[in-house]
Amino acid sequence: MKDLLRRWWLGLKRFLHSKDALVYLLFVLLATIMWFTNAFTTRREITIDVPITYTHIPDDYILTTPPYNHVRVRIEDEGIDLFRNRKRPYELTIDLTDYIHGEAGSFVIPMDEVRTVIVQQLAGDAGLVAFAPEILSGTYTRQHEKEVPVVYTGKIKPAAQYQICSAAELAPKTVRVYGTEQDLAEIDHVETSLVDYEGVQDTFVTRLPLISPKDTRILPDSVGLRVVTEQFTERAMQLAINIPDLSNQGQVLHLFPTQATVTFRVGTTWFNKVSEEDLVVYVDVPQTGIDHLPVKVENHNPHITHIRIKPEEVEYLIEHYDTHSDGGSATSVPKD
């Protein structure tokens, strides 16, 4: 086997060093040149798809039968120009301003105009052989309009050590929905696409598409979402427990203890702005058979979250008293 390969290699070397090899390579070069010359001078045909964009459709109209969204064109050209025409970014924009009017109707686009626009975009001496479809037509109808609020359907989870400062903001908060009177009667809001966000920090801004109810059209079809978060810290405050007034029943309610410690989360920018007026600690009127009263907190500051209170329950004593005719206290008789 080695001898066979050796003899083959020696024969190839002798051929390459002979005049026959030069003649052979010359003919190969000439054949290649003739092939490229023929390829670049022969006219050929290619088929391309030209996308169509329809503009100036009034907001309160819908195309019930949309026309074709592209035109298939067959062109003829030669050589490098054919390649250039294949790679060109063709586009066709049709203005429907003069075609849509009245409550409903149909329209037909003159194909001579379409042909002219396409020919103007061809490179070199390319010729338009054919295009399809032969007719661009559609139907339309005017729709009713209704303005409805937008509802964000996802969830927002702030990053560790962050909290949301306020409710997520949508812009715009309302959108216009177009459809039949019957369809619009059943729509009272529009929802965003279901997208959840995790690890949100600082100011987060994005844009969300809207879910269009069946057989309707929404403008705009997306809304902006803005969420502001900030790092939080914990703060504790010792507050007096408010008690209900039982004087109309000749009673006084005593608590043990009379104060509670309230611990909560608050954003760093609001840490020094929180006051005792933001939180009201209280108990309700005792019910029969209850030995301890649960301590409750009323929060008046939206920046305060995750409230904890200690103690969660307090003991109590109801003091009964009699009054003189002038309304003053006469005696005090404590009762369990």
ABEGO torsion letter per residue (X at the ends): XAAAAAAAAAAAAAAAABAAAAAAAAAAAAAAAAAAAAAAABBBBBBBBBBBBBBGBBAABBBABBBBABBBBBBBBBEAAAAAAAABBBBBBBBAAAABBEABEBBBBBAAAAAAAAAAABBEABBBABBOBABBBBBBBBBBBBBBBBBBABBBBBBBGBBBABBBBBOBABBBBBBBAAAAAABABBBBBBBBBBGBBEBBBBBBBBBBBBGBBBOBABBBBBBBBBBBBBBBBBBBBBBBBAAAAGBBBBBOBABBBBBBBBBAAAAAABBAAABBBBBBBBBBGBABBBBBBBBABAABBGBBBOBABBBBBBBBBBBBAAGBBABBBBBX
